[in-house]
Amino acid sequence: MTNATQVKCACNSSCLCNVSLETAVLKDGKSYCSQACADGHPNGQTCGRSGCTCAA
């Protein structure tokens, strides 16, 4: 059995980011790659990852 150390960001289906379980932003039991993703992209704030369009 192996333990996962990275998971896909729980933002939405267009979020391309994987996040380390050690550095993830946790909200409502889900793991996010950034605070912007966890907060639902207020004011169109991006997650800051190159090439990711999850805030669009």
CHARMM internal coordinates of N, CA and C (Angstrom, degrees):
IC EDIT
DIST 1 N 1 CA 1.4454
DIST 1 CA 1 C 1.5299
ANGL 1 N 1 CA 1 C 108.47
DIST 1 C 2 N 1.3403
ANGL 1 CA 1 C 2 N 116.56
DIHE 1 N 1 CA 1 C 2 N 138.71
DIST 2 N 2 CA 1.4566
ANGL 1 C 2 N 2 CA 121.17
DIHE 1 CA 1 C 2 N 2 CA 178.05
DIST 2 CA 2 C 1.5173
ANGL 2 N 2 CA 2 C 109.57
DIHE 1 C 2 N 2 CA 2 C -115.66
DIST 2 C 3 N 1.3076
ANGL 2 CA 2 C 3 N 115.11
DIHE 2 N 2 CA 2 C 3 N 155.19
DIST 3 N 3 CA 1.4575
ANGL 2 C 3 N 3 CA 121.03
DIHE 2 CA 2 C 3 N 3 CA 176.81
DIST 3 CA 3 C 1.5127
ANGL 3 N 3 CA 3 C 108.97
DIHE 2 C 3 N 3 CA 3 C -104.84
DIST 3 C 4 N 1.3498
ANGL 3 CA 3 C 4 N 116.88
DIHE 3 N 3 CA 3 C 4 N 133.81
DIST 4 N 4 CA 1.4535
ANGL 3 C 4 N 4 CA 121.04
DIHE 3 CA 3 C 4 N 4 CA 177.63
DIST 4 CA 4 C 1.5234
ANGL 4 N 4 CA 4 C 109.00
DIHE 3 C 4 N 4 CA 4 C -73.94
DIST 4 C 5 N 1.3294
ANGL 4 CA 4 C 5 N 116.14
DIHE 4 N 4 CA 4 C 5 N 136.74
DIST 5 N 5 CA 1.4576
ANGL 4 C 5 N 5 CA 119.88
DIHE 4 CA 4 C 5 N 5 CA 176.49
DIST 5 CA 5 C 1.5205
ANGL 5 N 5 CA 5 C 110.63
DIHE 4 C 5 N 5 CA 5 C -110.48
DIST 5 C 6 N 1.3430
ANGL 5 CA 5 C 6 N 117.06
DIHE 5 N 5 CA 5 C 6 N -14.10
DIST 6 N 6 CA 1.4557
ANGL 5 C 6 N 6 CA 121.50
DIHE 5 CA 5 C 6 N 6 CA 177.28
DIST 6 CA 6 C 1.5158
ANGL 6 N 6 CA 6 C 109.26
DIHE 5 C 6 N 6 CA 6 C -133.99
DIST 6 C 7 N 1.3248
ANGL 6 CA 6 C 7 N 115.44
DIHE 6 N 6 CA 6 C 7 N 146.94
DIST 7 N 7 CA 1.4560
ANGL 6 C 7 N 7 CA 121.98
DIHE 6 CA 6 C 7 N 7 CA 177.19
DIST 7 CA 7 C 1.5204
ANGL 7 N 7 CA 7 C 108.35
DIHE 6 C 7 N 7 CA 7 C -135.45
DIST 7 C 8 N 1.3272
ANGL 7 CA 7 C 8 N 115.74
DIHE 7 N 7 CA 7 C 8 N 162.34
DIST 8 N 8 CA 1.4572
ANGL 7 C 8 N 8 CA 120.83
DIHE 7 CA 7 C 8 N 8 CA 175.63
DIST 8 CA 8 C 1.5184
ANGL 8 N 8 CA 8 C 108.43
DIHE 7 C 8 N 8 CA 8 C -73.61
DIST 8 C 9 N 1.3036
ANGL 8 CA 8 C 9 N 117.03
DIHE 8 N 8 CA 8 C 9 N 138.88
DIST 9 N 9 CA 1.4656
ANGL 8 C 9 N 9 CA 122.32
DIHE 8 CA 8 C 9 N 9 CA 177.18
DIST 9 CA 9 C 1.5258
ANGL 9 N 9 CA 9 C 108.79
DIHE 8 C 9 N 9 CA 9 C -58.15
DIST 9 C 10 N 1.3250
ANGL 9 CA 9 C 10 N 117.40
DIHE 9 N 9 CA 9 C 10 N 138.19
DIST 10 N 10 CA 1.4606
ANGL 9 C 10 N 10 CA 123.15
DIHE 9 CA 9 C 10 N 10 CA -176.51
DIST 10 CA 10 C 1.5308
ANGL 10 N 10 CA 10 C 113.31
DIHE 9 C 10 N 10 CA 10 C -83.92
DIST 10 C 11 N 1.3139
ANGL 10 CA 10 C 11 N 118.20
DIHE 10 N 10 CA 10 C 11 N 9.27
DIST 11 N 11 CA 1.4675
ANGL 10 C 11 N 11 CA 122.43
DIHE 10 CA 10 C 11 N 11 CA -175.35
DIST 11 CA 11 C 1.5255
ANGL 11 N 11 CA 11 C 112.12
DIHE 10 C 11 N 11 CA 11 C -55.13
DIST 11 C 12 N 1.3081
ANGL 11 CA 11 C 12 N 117.16
DIHE 11 N 11 CA 11 C 12 N -71.87
DIST 12 N 12 CA 1.4594
ANGL 11 C 12 N 12 CA 123.10
DIHE 11 CA 11 C 12 N 12 CA 177.76
DIST 12 CA 12 C 1.5186
ANGL 12 N 12 CA 12 C 108.91
DIHE 11 C 12 N 12 CA 12 C -164.69
DIST 12 C 13 N 1.3081
ANGL 12 CA 12 C 13 N 117.04
DIHE 12 N 12 CA 12 C 13 N 177.19
DIST 13 N 13 CA 1.4697
ANGL 12 C 13 N 13 CA 120.06
DIHE 12 CA 12 C 13 N 13 CA -173.94
DIST 13 CA 13 C 1.5241
ANGL 13 N 13 CA 13 C 113.61
DIHE 12 C 13 N 13 CA 13 C -66.68
DIST 13 C 14 N 1.3402
ANGL 13 CA 13 C 14 N 118.36
DIHE 13 N 13 CA 13 C 14 N -19.70
DIST 14 N 14 CA 1.4620
ANGL 13 C 14 N 14 CA 119.14
DIHE 13 CA 13 C 14 N 14 CA 179.44
DIST 14 CA 14 C 1.5274
ANGL 14 N 14 CA 14 C 112.60
DIHE 13 C 14 N 14 CA 14 C -90.51
DIST 14 C 15 N 1.3350
ANGL 14 CA 14 C 15 N 117.13
DIHE 14 N 14 CA 14 C 15 N -1.78
DIST 15 N 15 CA 1.4643
ANGL 14 C 15 N 15 CA 120.14
DIHE 14 CA 14 C 15 N 15 CA 176.82
DIST 15 CA 15 C 1.5212
ANGL 15 N 15 CA 15 C 108.50
DIHE 14 C 15 N 15 CA 15 C -78.72
DIST 15 C 16 N 1.3171
ANGL 15 CA 15 C 16 N 116.29
DIHE 15 N 15 CA 15 C 16 N 122.63
DIST 16 N 16 CA 1.4595
ANGL 15 C 16 N 16 CA 122.55
DIHE 15 CA 15 C 16 N 16 CA -175.77
DIST 16 CA 16 C 1.5193
ANGL 16 N 16 CA 16 C 112.76
DIHE 15 C 16 N 16 CA 16 C -94.94
DIST 16 C 17 N 1.3027
ANGL 16 CA 16 C 17 N 117.81
DIHE 16 N 16 CA 16 C 17 N 1.59
DIST 17 N 17 CA 1.4575
ANGL 16 C 17 N 17 CA 121.71
DIHE 16 CA 16 C 17 N 17 CA -170.50
DIST 17 CA 17 C 1.5211
ANGL 17 N 17 CA 17 C 113.79
DIHE 16 C 17 N 17 CA 17 C -84.17
DIST 17 C 18 N 1.3087
ANGL 17 CA 17 C 18 N 114.77
DIHE 17 N 17 CA 17 C 18 N 138.89
DIST 18 N 18 CA 1.4515
ANGL 17 C 18 N 18 CA 122.29
DIHE 17 CA 17 C 18 N 18 CA 166.62
DIST 18 CA 18 C 1.5101
ANGL 18 N 18 CA 18 C 106.12
DIHE 17 C 18 N 18 CA 18 C -103.47
DIST 18 C 19 N 1.3117
ANGL 18 CA 18 C 19 N 116.12
DIHE 18 N 18 CA 18 C 19 N 149.24
DIST 19 N 19 CA 1.4567
ANGL 18 C 19 N 19 CA 120.01
DIHE 18 CA 18 C 19 N 19 CA -176.10
DIST 19 CA 19 C 1.5241
ANGL 19 N 19 CA 19 C 109.69
DIHE 18 C 19 N 19 CA 19 C -134.22
DIST 19 C 20 N 1.3076
ANGL 19 CA 19 C 20 N 115.12
DIHE 19 N 19 CA 19 C 20 N 140.42
DIST 20 N 20 CA 1.4554
ANGL 19 C 20 N 20 CA 121.13
DIHE 19 CA 19 C 20 N 20 CA 175.66
DIST 20 CA 20 C 1.5211
ANGL 20 N 20 CA 20 C 108.58
DIHE 19 C 20 N 20 CA 20 C -71.02
DIST 20 C 21 N 1.3129
ANGL 20 CA 20 C 21 N 117.01
DIHE 20 N 20 CA 20 C 21 N 137.22
DIST 21 N 21 CA 1.4566
ANGL 20 C 21 N 21 CA 120.55
DIHE 20 CA 20 C 21 N 21 CA 178.38
DIST 21 CA 21 C 1.5256
ANGL 21 N 21 CA 21 C 111.48
DIHE 20 C 21 N 21 CA 21 C -63.46
DIST 21 C 22 N 1.3184
ANGL 21 CA 21 C 22 N 116.94
DIHE 21 N 21 CA 21 C 22 N -23.32
DIST 22 N 22 CA 1.4648
ANGL 21 C 22 N 22 CA 120.96
DIHE 21 CA 21 C 22 N 22 CA 179.37
DIST 22 CA 22 C 1.5219
ANGL 22 N 22 CA 22 C 112.61
DIHE 21 C 22 N 22 CA 22 C -75.85
DIST 22 C 23 N 1.3464
ANGL 22 CA 22 C 23 N 117.69
DIHE 22 N 22 CA 22 C 23 N -28.27
DIST 23 N 23 CA 1.4569
ANGL 22 C 23 N 23 CA 120.49
DIHE 22 CA 22 C 23 N 23 CA -175.31
DIST 23 CA 23 C 1.5292
ANGL 23 N 23 CA 23 C 113.07
DIHE 22 C 23 N 23 CA 23 C -114.07
DIST 23 C 24 N 1.3095
ANGL 23 CA 23 C 24 N 117.93
DIHE 23 N 23 CA 23 C 24 N 1.26
DIST 24 N 24 CA 1.4610
ANGL 23 C 24 N 24 CA 121.80
DIHE 23 CA 23 C 24 N 24 CA -176.91
DIST 24 CA 24 C 1.5254
ANGL 24 N 24 CA 24 C 111.82
DIHE 23 C 24 N 24 CA 24 C -63.30
DIST 24 C 25 N 1.3313
ANGL 24 CA 24 C 25 N 114.85
DIHE 24 N 24 CA 24 C 25 N 148.51
DIST 25 N 25 CA 1.4586
ANGL 24 C 25 N 25 CA 121.36
DIHE 24 CA 24 C 25 N 25 CA 170.14
DIST 25 CA 25 C 1.5277
ANGL 25 N 25 CA 25 C 105.61
DIHE 24 C 25 N 25 CA 25 C -87.34
DIST 25 C 26 N 1.3173
ANGL 25 CA 25 C 26 N 117.20
DIHE 25 N 25 CA 25 C 26 N 119.04
DIST 26 N 26 CA 1.4582
ANGL 25 C 26 N 26 CA 121.54
DIHE 25 CA 25 C 26 N 26 CA -177.64
DIST 26 CA 26 C 1.5216
ANGL 26 N 26 CA 26 C 110.63
DIHE 25 C 26 N 26 CA 26 C -97.35
DIST 26 C 27 N 1.3328
ANGL 26 CA 26 C 27 N 115.49
DIHE 26 N 26 CA 26 C 27 N 132.19
DIST 27 N 27 CA 1.4619
ANGL 26 C 27 N 27 CA 120.94
DIHE 26 CA 26 C 27 N 27 CA 177.13
DIST 27 CA 27 C 1.5233
ANGL 27 N 27 CA 27 C 107.80
DIHE 26 C 27 N 27 CA 27 C -149.71
DIST 27 C 28 N 1.3057
ANGL 27 CA 27 C 28 N 116.49
DIHE 27 N 27 CA 27 C 28 N 128.51
DIST 28 N 28 CA 1.4646
ANGL 27 C 28 N 28 CA 122.82
DIHE 27 CA 27 C 28 N 28 CA 179.35
DIST 28 CA 28 C 1.5325
ANGL 28 N 28 CA 28 C 112.23
DIHE 27 C 28 N 28 CA 28 C 52.36
DIST 28 C 29 N 1.3169
ANGL 28 CA 28 C 29 N 116.42
DIHE 28 N 28 CA 28 C 29 N 36.45
DIST 29 N 29 CA 1.4563
ANGL 28 C 29 N 29 CA 121.51
DIHE 28 CA 28 C 29 N 29 CA 177.19
DIST 29 CA 29 C 1.5174
ANGL 29 N 29 CA 29 C 115.03
DIHE 28 C 29 N 29 CA 29 C 77.80
DIST 29 C 30 N 1.3267
ANGL 29 CA 29 C 30 N 117.37
DIHE 29 N 29 CA 29 C 30 N 10.17
DIST 30 N 30 CA 1.4663
ANGL 29 C 30 N 30 CA 121.55
DIHE 29 CA 29 C 30 N 30 CA -179.81
DIST 30 CA 30 C 1.5161
ANGL 30 N 30 CA 30 C 109.67
DIHE 29 C 30 N 30 CA 30 C -117.32
DIST 30 C 31 N 1.3329
ANGL 30 CA 30 C 31 N 116.06
DIHE 30 N 30 CA 30 C 31 N 155.67
DIST 31 N 31 CA 1.4611
ANGL 30 C 31 N 31 CA 122.56
DIHE 30 CA 30 C 31 N 31 CA -178.58
DIST 31 CA 31 C 1.5235
ANGL 31 N 31 CA 31 C 110.72
DIHE 30 C 31 N 31 CA 31 C -104.91
DIST 31 C 32 N 1.3201
ANGL 31 CA 31 C 32 N 115.68
DIHE 31 N 31 CA 31 C 32 N 132.14
DIST 32 N 32 CA 1.4623
ANGL 31 C 32 N 32 CA 122.42
DIHE 31 CA 31 C 32 N 32 CA -179.05
DIST 32 CA 32 C 1.5192
ANGL 32 N 32 CA 32 C 110.18
DIHE 31 C 32 N 32 CA 32 C -126.02
DIST 32 C 33 N 1.3363
ANGL 32 CA 32 C 33 N 116.56
DIHE 32 N 32 CA 32 C 33 N 153.77
DIST 33 N 33 CA 1.4635
ANGL 32 C 33 N 33 CA 121.23
DIHE 32 CA 32 C 33 N 33 CA -178.53
DIST 33 CA 33 C 1.5228
ANGL 33 N 33 CA 33 C 112.53
DIHE 32 C 33 N 33 CA 33 C -80.88
DIST 33 C 34 N 1.3361
ANGL 33 CA 33 C 34 N 117.32
DIHE 33 N 33 CA 33 C 34 N -17.61
DIST 34 N 34 CA 1.4599
ANGL 33 C 34 N 34 CA 120.14
DIHE 33 CA 33 C 34 N 34 CA -179.23
DIST 34 CA 34 C 1.5220
ANGL 34 N 34 CA 34 C 109.92
DIHE 33 C 34 N 34 CA 34 C -155.56
DIST 34 C 35 N 1.3140
ANGL 34 CA 34 C 35 N 115.64
DIHE 34 N 34 CA 34 C 35 N 164.85
DIST 35 N 35 CA 1.4585
ANGL 34 C 35 N 35 CA 120.11
DIHE 34 CA 34 C 35 N 35 CA 177.54
DIST 35 CA 35 C 1.5221
ANGL 35 N 35 CA 35 C 110.56
DIHE 34 C 35 N 35 CA 35 C -65.84
DIST 35 C 36 N 1.3509
ANGL 35 CA 35 C 36 N 117.38
DIHE 35 N 35 CA 35 C 36 N -34.00
DIST 36 N 36 CA 1.4651
ANGL 35 C 36 N 36 CA 120.77
DIHE 35 CA 35 C 36 N 36 CA 178.79
DIST 36 CA 36 C 1.5280
ANGL 36 N 36 CA 36 C 110.89
DIHE 35 C 36 N 36 CA 36 C -60.32
DIST 36 C 37 N 1.3232
ANGL 36 CA 36 C 37 N 117.48
DIHE 36 N 36 CA 36 C 37 N -43.85
DIST 37 N 37 CA 1.4627
ANGL 36 C 37 N 37 CA 121.10
DIHE 36 CA 36 C 37 N 37 CA 177.69
DIST 37 CA 37 C 1.5275
ANGL 37 N 37 CA 37 C 110.46
DIHE 36 C 37 N 37 CA 37 C -63.72
DIST 37 C 38 N 1.3144
ANGL 37 CA 37 C 38 N 116.35
DIHE 37 N 37 CA 37 C 38 N -45.27
DIST 38 N 38 CA 1.4570
ANGL 37 C 38 N 38 CA 121.09
DIHE 37 CA 37 C 38 N 38 CA -178.33
DIST 38 CA 38 C 1.5333
ANGL 38 N 38 CA 38 C 111.58
DIHE 37 C 38 N 38 CA 38 C -61.90
DIST 38 C 39 N 1.3241
ANGL 38 CA 38 C 39 N 116.42
DIHE 38 N 38 CA 38 C 39 N -31.86
DIST 39 N 39 CA 1.4625
ANGL 38 C 39 N 39 CA 121.37
DIHE 38 CA 38 C 39 N 39 CA -178.19
DIST 39 CA 39 C 1.5199
ANGL 39 N 39 CA 39 C 113.58
DIHE 38 C 39 N 39 CA 39 C -91.21
DIST 39 C 40 N 1.3363
ANGL 39 CA 39 C 40 N 118.26
DIHE 39 N 39 CA 39 C 40 N 2.42
DIST 40 N 40 CA 1.4632
ANGL 39 C 40 N 40 CA 121.60
DIHE 39 CA 39 C 40 N 40 CA 178.50
DIST 40 CA 40 C 1.5180
ANGL 40 N 40 CA 40 C 114.64
DIHE 39 C 40 N 40 CA 40 C 80.33
DIST 40 C 41 N 1.3174
ANGL 40 CA 40 C 41 N 117.49
DIHE 40 N 40 CA 40 C 41 N 24.35
DIST 41 N 41 CA 1.4732
ANGL 40 C 41 N 41 CA 124.18
DIHE 40 CA 40 C 41 N 41 CA 176.62
DIST 41 CA 41 C 1.5238
ANGL 41 N 41 CA 41 C 112.94
DIHE 40 C 41 N 41 CA 41 C 58.10
DIST 41 C 42 N 1.3292
ANGL 41 CA 41 C 42 N 118.00
DIHE 41 N 41 CA 41 C 42 N 60.74
DIST 42 N 42 CA 1.4608
ANGL 41 C 42 N 42 CA 120.27
DIHE 41 CA 41 C 42 N 42 CA 177.33
DIST 42 CA 42 C 1.5225
ANGL 42 N 42 CA 42 C 110.98
DIHE 41 C 42 N 42 CA 42 C -60.82
DIST 42 C 43 N 1.3202
ANGL 42 CA 42 C 43 N 115.89
DIHE 42 N 42 CA 42 C 43 N 137.34
DIST 43 N 43 CA 1.4664
ANGL 42 C 43 N 43 CA 122.63
DIHE 42 CA 42 C 43 N 43 CA 179.30
DIST 43 CA 43 C 1.5232
ANGL 43 N 43 CA 43 C 112.80
DIHE 42 C 43 N 43 CA 43 C 55.84
DIST 43 C 44 N 1.3451
ANGL 43 CA 43 C 44 N 117.84
DIHE 43 N 43 CA 43 C 44 N 28.09
DIST 44 N 44 CA 1.4561
ANGL 43 C 44 N 44 CA 121.77
DIHE 43 CA 43 C 44 N 44 CA 177.25
DIST 44 CA 44 C 1.5152
ANGL 44 N 44 CA 44 C 113.90
DIHE 43 C 44 N 44 CA 44 C 73.41
DIST 44 C 45 N 1.3157
ANGL 44 CA 44 C 45 N 117.69
DIHE 44 N 44 CA 44 C 45 N 15.26
DIST 45 N 45 CA 1.4579
ANGL 44 C 45 N 45 CA 121.74
DIHE 44 CA 44 C 45 N 45 CA 179.87
DIST 45 CA 45 C 1.5268
ANGL 45 N 45 CA 45 C 109.61
DIHE 44 C 45 N 45 CA 45 C -59.88
DIST 45 C 46 N 1.3284
ANGL 45 CA 45 C 46 N 116.60
DIHE 45 N 45 CA 45 C 46 N 132.96
DIST 46 N 46 CA 1.4625
ANGL 45 C 46 N 46 CA 120.69
DIHE 45 CA 45 C 46 N 46 CA -178.60
DIST 46 CA 46 C 1.5179
ANGL 46 N 46 CA 46 C 110.57
DIHE 45 C 46 N 46 CA 46 C -88.52
DIST 46 C 47 N 1.3261
ANGL 46 CA 46 C 47 N 115.47
DIHE 46 N 46 CA 46 C 47 N 167.25
DIST 47 N 47 CA 1.4555
ANGL 46 C 47 N 47 CA 119.22
DIHE 46 CA 46 C 47 N 47 CA 177.65
DIST 47 CA 47 C 1.5254
ANGL 47 N 47 CA 47 C 110.96
DIHE 46 C 47 N 47 CA 47 C -79.43
DIST 47 C 48 N 1.3265
ANGL 47 CA 47 C 48 N 117.28
DIHE 47 N 47 CA 47 C 48 N -14.29
DIST 48 N 48 CA 1.4500
ANGL 47 C 48 N 48 CA 121.04
DIHE 47 CA 47 C 48 N 48 CA 176.55
DIST 48 CA 48 C 1.5114
ANGL 48 N 48 CA 48 C 114.91
DIHE 47 C 48 N 48 CA 48 C 89.84
DIST 48 C 49 N 1.3177
ANGL 48 CA 48 C 49 N 117.09
DIHE 48 N 48 CA 48 C 49 N 1.15
DIST 49 N 49 CA 1.4673
ANGL 48 C 49 N 49 CA 120.25
DIHE 48 CA 48 C 49 N 49 CA 179.97
DIST 49 CA 49 C 1.5316
ANGL 49 N 49 CA 49 C 109.22
DIHE 48 C 49 N 49 CA 49 C -89.62
DIST 49 C 50 N 1.2867
ANGL 49 CA 49 C 50 N 116.53
DIHE 49 N 49 CA 49 C 50 N 132.05
DIST 50 N 50 CA 1.4596
ANGL 49 C 50 N 50 CA 122.41
DIHE 49 CA 49 C 50 N 50 CA -178.24
DIST 50 CA 50 C 1.5195
ANGL 50 N 50 CA 50 C 111.35
DIHE 49 C 50 N 50 CA 50 C -60.16
DIST 50 C 51 N 1.3289
ANGL 50 CA 50 C 51 N 116.59
DIHE 50 N 50 CA 50 C 51 N 129.61
DIST 51 N 51 CA 1.4507
ANGL 50 C 51 N 51 CA 122.29
DIHE 50 CA 50 C 51 N 51 CA 175.84
DIST 51 CA 51 C 1.5201
ANGL 51 N 51 CA 51 C 115.20
DIHE 50 C 51 N 51 CA 51 C 83.01
DIST 51 C 52 N 1.3206
ANGL 51 CA 51 C 52 N 118.24
DIHE 51 N 51 CA 51 C 52 N -4.69
DIST 52 N 52 CA 1.4536
ANGL 51 C 52 N 52 CA 121.07
DIHE 51 CA 51 C 52 N 52 CA -179.27
DIST 52 CA 52 C 1.5271
ANGL 52 N 52 CA 52 C 109.76
DIHE 51 C 52 N 52 CA 52 C -89.74
DIST 52 C 53 N 1.3090
ANGL 52 CA 52 C 53 N 116.45
DIHE 52 N 52 CA 52 C 53 N 132.39
DIST 53 N 53 CA 1.4768
ANGL 52 C 53 N 53 CA 121.27
DIHE 52 CA 52 C 53 N 53 CA -175.90
DIST 53 CA 53 C 1.5264
ANGL 53 N 53 CA 53 C 111.93
DIHE 52 C 53 N 53 CA 53 C -114.56
DIST 53 C 54 N 1.3289
ANGL 53 CA 53 C 54 N 117.55
DIHE 53 N 53 CA 53 C 54 N 27.96
DIST 54 N 54 CA 1.4704
ANGL 53 C 54 N 54 CA 119.81
DIHE 53 CA 53 C 54 N 54 CA -174.08
DIST 54 CA 54 C 1.5281
ANGL 54 N 54 CA 54 C 113.12
DIHE 53 C 54 N 54 CA 54 C -66.55
DIST 54 C 55 N 1.3198
ANGL 54 CA 54 C 55 N 119.00
DIHE 54 N 54 CA 54 C 55 N -20.70
DIST 55 N 55 CA 1.4634
ANGL 54 C 55 N 55 CA 120.99
DIHE 54 CA 54 C 55 N 55 CA 179.94
DIST 55 CA 55 C 1.5222
ANGL 55 N 55 CA 55 C 112.20
DIHE 54 C 55 N 55 CA 55 C -84.53
DIST 55 C 56 N 1.3276
ANGL 55 CA 55 C 56 N 116.66
DIHE 55 N 55 CA 55 C 56 N -9.66
DIST 56 N 56 CA 1.4739
ANGL 55 C 56 N 56 CA 120.66
DIHE 55 CA 55 C 56 N 56 CA -175.82
DIST 56 CA 56 C 1.5194
ANGL 56 N 56 CA 56 C 111.57
DIHE 55 C 56 N 56 CA 56 C -73.47
END
COOR INIT
IC SEED 1 N 1 CA 1 C
IC BUILD
